């Protein structure tokens, strides 16, 4: 199936929507959009949270050049997480299984998730093909599991003025994940709040840098590498990552 066919095909029950599918991809990025705490209804046709992730699809492709990158989205059956059901995580696992059947089994995968999608990405990161997670203003309730992130690259981007999900919860999750063996860093975003609209270009660029590095296609930017490898909270201002001349488009 081509990316154009995926855009126009009716919902066939698949959890995977292709956005770019080269013939011989070097790696894959799976995008997971936000949702609600509780909602059993299906996402609407308009699906604004899903549309918000489309610029990230383009950014990760540019960030991976010249390496061919498969880019896909998770299609949720329900708009909400829905308590112990964890519907978004269940759909993420289905999408990873479909991706395994679509591409070679050892294709490395990075998950890029926003809000509820960030929670789902973090929850399913134990899949053996997943090399890392880029979590964008993720929903990180207390007690979320972290052991599945051991050996993975974890980058968390959050604006501390976000009123929908709390950055302090993200930083606490990051601290526990680092203690469990993740190579993790947190990027303190100066603006964007939860929707990531103000300063959107920086959100896109940093997510792309993180995804490419987690896939092993490019080095982790020096400021992120230093934060990830040092003791402490692992936090770094976004400006410190973007300041280097070779990191600015």
KAURBEL-V548256 format. One record per backbone hydrogen bond with DSSP energy under -0.5 kcal/mol. CO is the residue of the C=O (numbers start at 0). NH is the residue of the N-H. E is the energy in kcal/mol with one decimal. If there is no record, write none. Layout:
co = <CO CO>
nh = <NH NH>
e = <E E>
This chain:
co = <1 2 3 4 9 14 15 16 19 21 26 27 28 28 29 30 31 35 36 36 38 40 46 47 48 49 50 52 52 53 53 54 55 56 57 58 59 60 61 63 67 67 69 70 70 71 72 73 78 80 81 82 85 86 87 88 89 90 91 92 93 94 95 96 97 98 103 107 108 108 109 110 110 111 112 113 114 114 115 116 117 118 119 121 123 126 128 128 130 131 132 132 133 133 134 134 135 137 140 145 146 148 151 152 153 154 155 156 157 157 158 164 165 165 166 167 168 169 170 171 172 173 174 175 176 177 180 181 182 184 185 185 186 186 187 188 191 191 196 198 198 199 200 201 202 203 204 205 206 207 208 209 210 211 211 212 220 220 221 222 223 224 225 233 235 236 236 237 237 238 243 244 246>
nh = <5 6 7 8 11 74 17 72 70 24 69 109 30 71 111 73 113 80 81 82 79 78 50 51 52 52 53 55 56 56 57 58 59 60 61 62 63 64 64 66 25 26 28 18 19 30 16 75 35 86 84 85 89 90 91 92 93 94 95 96 97 98 99 100 101 102 106 27 130 131 29 112 133 31 135 116 118 138 119 120 121 122 123 124 126 129 108 130 152 110 134 154 112 135 136 156 114 139 143 148 149 151 182 132 184 134 186 136 159 188 161 166 168 169 170 171 172 173 174 175 176 177 178 179 181 180 150 183 153 155 187 235 157 188 237 159 195 196 199 201 202 203 204 205 206 207 208 209 210 211 212 213 214 216 217 215 223 224 225 226 227 228 229 185 187 239 240 240 241 242 246 247 248>
e = <-2.1 -1.6 -1.4 -2.2 -0.6 -2.5 -0.5 -2.9 -2.6 -0.6 -2.6 -2.0 -0.5 -2.3 -2.6 -2.4 -2.4 -2.0 -2.8 -0.6 -2.3 -2.6 -2.1 -2.0 -0.6 -1.0 -1.3 -0.6 -1.3 -0.5 -1.5 -2.1 -2.6 -1.5 -2.2 -2.5 -1.1 -0.6 -1.0 -2.3 -3.3 -0.9 -2.5 -3.1 -2.1 -2.9 -2.6 -0.6 -2.2 -2.4 -1.9 -1.5 -2.1 -2.4 -2.0 -2.2 -2.0 -2.5 -2.3 -2.1 -2.3 -2.4 -1.9 -1.5 -1.6 -2.5 -1.9 -2.1 -2.6 -0.9 -2.5 -0.5 -3.0 -2.5 -3.3 -2.3 -1.9 -1.7 -2.3 -2.5 -2.5 -2.1 -1.9 -0.8 -1.8 -1.8 -2.4 -0.5 -2.2 -2.0 -0.6 -2.5 -1.9 -0.6 -0.6 -2.9 -2.3 -0.8 -1.5 -2.3 -1.6 -2.3 -2.8 -2.4 -2.2 -3.0 -3.3 -3.5 -0.5 -2.3 -2.1 -0.5 -0.6 -1.5 -2.8 -1.8 -2.4 -2.7 -2.3 -2.1 -2.6 -2.7 -1.9 -1.3 -2.5 -1.2 -2.3 -1.2 -2.3 -2.1 -0.6 -2.4 -2.0 -0.9 -2.1 -0.6 -2.2 -0.8 -1.6 -1.0 -1.5 -2.6 -2.6 -2.6 -2.1 -2.2 -2.4 -2.5 -2.5 -2.5 -2.1 -2.6 -1.6 -2.4 -0.9 -1.4 -0.6 -2.8 -2.6 -1.9 -2.9 -2.1 -1.2 -2.7 -2.2 -0.9 -1.0 -0.7 -2.2 -1.3 -2.2 -1.1 -0.5>
